[in-house]
Each structure stands twice: as structure tokens, then as C-alpha cells.
Amino acid sequence: MTHAFQRKLGAFALAAVLLAVPAAWSAGQVTGKYIGNGKPAKLAYVVVLPHEPWQGEKAYTIILAEKNPAGVEKPDFDAMFGKLGDALVLSVTGKGDIFSTQVCHQALKRSGFSTSGTVYVDNFKLEGKQLSGRFYTKEKESFFDDSWEADLNVKATVP
């Protein structure tokens, strides 16, 4: 392979990656409340990423974050470690069944923990490339000496 060909191939690969990235970071919308130890979060960004199939079904990871995850290679990982500010990470099947929740509220002493069976979903829809639904806790939840609750409406584009 010639050096010139390698440069062209590298430039082509870089262009392909840069063109693909914006589709993965399509704008979403999140409204409602997400409270940790009495402090409201200001979630402003929604990212939906494909997840490995879950029990034979298509699955997605929904990242709700205070800071823009655009350009972040692993936004779910960065959310867990506080790099996206307050965040809530939900993994759902195409039918809307939640199989993983990561609570990443910065007001919690133990931010970045996993929980199951605490977040519920209503009006989940996955129509074409649009995902929407209400994700909520039925009451204030506790994790050791931390408390948190959520009632969020989400609309996002699936890449």
C-alpha cells in the first residue's frame, strides 16, 4: 500500500466517522423532575443508543444528562462517573421494559449506583425513529442514606 493511498484511506475513514456521529447524537427532549437528596437536577439532554439485545429483543440505552454528551465515546460510562453532571441512564427493550437503571445524581453521596424495579414507565412508544415515554418512581426512593425520585417525560430520536 502506498503512503498516498494510506492517507486517502485514513481521510475517508475519518470522514465516514464524522458523518455518522451526528446521527447518534440527535436532539431529544426531557421535562419533569429528577431530585436527589432534595436537590433538583437540570436535565437538558437526551441520547438514545442501541444496546445489545435483551432476552432476544431489540434494546436501547437512554441517557438523560445535565451536560451535552455530544462527542463522548461512552456517554453511559461518563454519566456513571459524574462527567455529564446529573444523569439518569435507563436501558429498555423495544417494548419499553426497563432492565437497567443507573442513578447518577450529583447530590447523592453514592451517585452512580444501579437499581432495578424502582423506575416505571407509562405511555412508552417506539414508532419509527421516535422513542417517547414517561419514566418515574412511584415514591421517593432510598439508597442507604440517600433519597431520590424521578418523574420525567422523554422524547428522542433513535439512531
N, C-alpha and C positions, 0 to 999 in steps of 0.2 A: 504494500500500500504506500503510495507516495505521500509526502508530507502535505502537499496541497490538498489531496483528496481527504486526508485525515482532518484537516482544518474545515473543509466544506461539510464533512460528515458531522463533525462536532457542532458547527454552527446550525446545521439542520436539526440536530437532536435538541439543542438549546431552544431553538425557535418552537419546536413541537411542544416542549415542556411549558414554555411561557404562554403559548396559546391555550394549552389545556388547563392551566392553573385557574384563570378567572372563572371558568365554568364551575369549578369545585367550590368557589367562594361566593356563590350567588347571594345576593342580598336576601335577608329574611326579616321577620318582624316578631318581636316578643313584647307582650304587655302583661301587666299584672304585678304580683308581689312575690318576692323571694327574700325572706327575713332570716337572719342568723343572730341569735342572742339579742333580739330586739332591734337590730340594725338592718334597715332595708338595703338591698343591693340595687344597683342601677344597671340591669342587664340591657345591652343595646344591640348585641349581635347574635345572629343565629347561623350556624353552619350545620349542614347535614352531609354526612359522609357515608359511603357504603360500608357495611360491616360484613364480616364473614357470615354466611348463612347460619341461622339459629334453628336447630331442630328441623332442618330441611326447608326452612322458609327464608325468603329474602329478608335482610335486616339492615338497619341503619343506626348510626350514632348521631345524636342531636347534641350539639354543643351550644349552650346558651352562655354568653360571656359578656363581661363588662368591657373588655378591651378587644379590639379588632383582631381576629385570628388570621387575617389575610397574610399569606406568605409564610405561615408557620407550618413546618413539615408535619408535626404530630400535635394538632391542637388539643386533642383529648388528654394527652400526656402533659402538655404545658398547663392546661386547666387544673389538673390534679396538683401541680406544684406551685400554683398561685401566679403563674406568669401571665395569665389573662384576667387577673383581678378576680372578682366574684364570678363564679361559674357554676353551672349545673350541667352534668353530662348524662344523657339518657340513651340507652340502647334499646331499640324497639324492633319488633318484627313488622313486616308489611301490613299485618292486620292490626297493629297498634298494641300488641302485648309488650310490656316493659320487662326486660330480663336483666337489666343492669342500671344502677343509678350511682353516680359519683357526686357527692355533696362537697362543693369547693367554695364555701363562703368564707371570706377573709376574717369575719368577726368571730368565727369559731376557733376555739383553742386547738381542735383536732380537724382542721379543714383538710379535705381531700380523702374522706372516707367513703367506703362502699356501703350501700344499703339495698335491701330488697323488700318488697311488699309495703313500702311506705309512700310511694308515689303512685297515683292512679291517673287514668286517662279517660276523658269524655270526648265525644264527637271527633274521634280520630278519623282522618281521611287521607288517603294517598291516591290522588287522581292525576294520572299522567305524571308530570314532574312536580306537582304541588303536594306538599305534606302540611297538614294542619291538625290542631287538636288542643285540648285543654289538659294540662298536666298539673296535678295538685296533690297536696296532702290533706287528709280528712280532718286533721287536727295538728296542733303543734307537736312536733316530733322531738325526741330526746336522744342524744348520743353521749353517754357518760354525763358530764355536767354542762353540755352544750344543748341548745334548743334551736330548732329551725322549722320553717314552714314555707310552702310554696303554693301559689295559685296563678299559673301562667298560661296565657294563650299564645300559641306559636303558629306562624305561617312561614314556610320556607320552600325554596326550590331544591329538588333532589337532583344532584349531578348525574 
